Amino acid sequence: MTQTLNIIGGGMAGSEAAWQAANAGIKVVIHEMRPKVATFAHRTGNLGEMVCSNSFRSDDHEQNAVGLLHWEMRQAGGLIMQMASKHRLPAGGALAVDRDPFAESVTAALKAHPNISVSYEEIGELPSDGHWIVATGPLTSGSLAQAIQKETGAEALAFFDAIAPIVYFDSIDMNTCWMQSRYDKGETEAEQTAYLNCPMTKDQYEAFIDALLSAEKTAFKEGETAGYFDGCLPIEVMAERGRETLRFGPMKPVGLTNANDPSNKPYAVVQLRRDNALGTLFNIVGFQTKMKYGAQKVVFTMIPGLENAEFARLGGIHRNTFINSPTLLDDQMRLRSRPNLRFAGQITGVEGYVESAAMGLLAGRMAVAEMTGLPIAPVPDTTAMGALVTHITGGADAKTFQPMNVNFGLFPPLEGMRSGRKGRKERYKGYTDRAKADWLAWLGQQGQDAA
């Protein structure tokens, strides 16, 4: 009898898990509730839809942990990285994509695969038999979240996540703004001019902070006590931590020269990044917000160059849920109390598109090994993939477990390598060299050659 792998959720993790399993000869059914059941953040029923940023962050695989994760996924024939490269936009050293064509391509590739079918339905209970991967992400439906809570016997941990606004390019005053990547980073002119910059004087910055702090915010519902994920804080929360916080964060003026007024150094700079290939849409970088819509228009049009800005999408905030994976999952990402269920993606407590897709990749491969009876070696914790899965399945302190991006702090120390900032470049290169060798060896042990 042919075994089928069922995957709940068609986001980054679910899409990547399906691709890996299907390419190994396993029949896969993706159960996706959209568009029948909508979420706060999604706009379409496409698989792999990007709901917050359009960036997969740094693509530097020699000095950056997330760039290394990109590299490892590419070596494993990852669908998400393949489509991200196909729909890449200029973004300095980052891997940003044209979000709608990206998701459309992911959807088309999965639907065209002979081993994959998509069932548009909401799964409200945890299946008791068969092989399943739960990859519902941070916006898990209420009924399924309740079923998970009932099974795990604990309150689902949660935090709040925010979305940045998107502006129509033709509504931006380019007599005030200019195009430049910080420190002119990038090998081509397109990369070196990938960001749109809006300069602020000290007085303009102070007025902006005053307006930001006094603006009307979205209030949490009664009983909601979750905090924020530090990697995606609303700008008003950052401003509340100190008036200069934004100027040393997303509004830092360093590495930029105003092309319209080269001799005048901006006190602060707001950056926007291209959101589509046509260049008609730009998102405001780092400007996640929980301000109400009316307040956003007032505050954001105070930014020089955006006085007449028209918004394709305003910002917003939504509640994300994730499980306490270190106490609930085994080293194969299976729920200890229900081993027929694997969990993958943001619901496991990894943060970010790339990390979510990476955990989907591993869950898919682990499911294949189990279903075919083939042994699978533990993923080396010296790799980006292994460091992440080790963290969520036992490496993290369960009492303080919070969403985590991949970072070199999760990797075992290098023997004989100096610590401290002085040797950071050398150390990071040592981490990536070791990880690449170990990742290729792990792929080879499975009999699945690197792509």
Helices and strands as residue ranges (DSSP letters): E 4-8, H 12-23, E 27-32, E 55-58, H 65-75, H 79-86, E 88-89, E 94-97, H 99-112, E 116-120, E 131-134, G 137-139, H 142-152, E 157-163, E 166-168, G 169-171, E 178-179, G 182-184, H 189-192, E 195-200, H 202-214, E 227-228, G 230-232, H 235-240, G 246-248, E 268-274, E 281-284, H 293-300, E 311-313, E 316-322, H 325-328, E 334-335, E 338-343, G 346-348, H 353-372, H 384-390, I 391-395, G 398-400, G 408-410, G 421-423, H 424-445
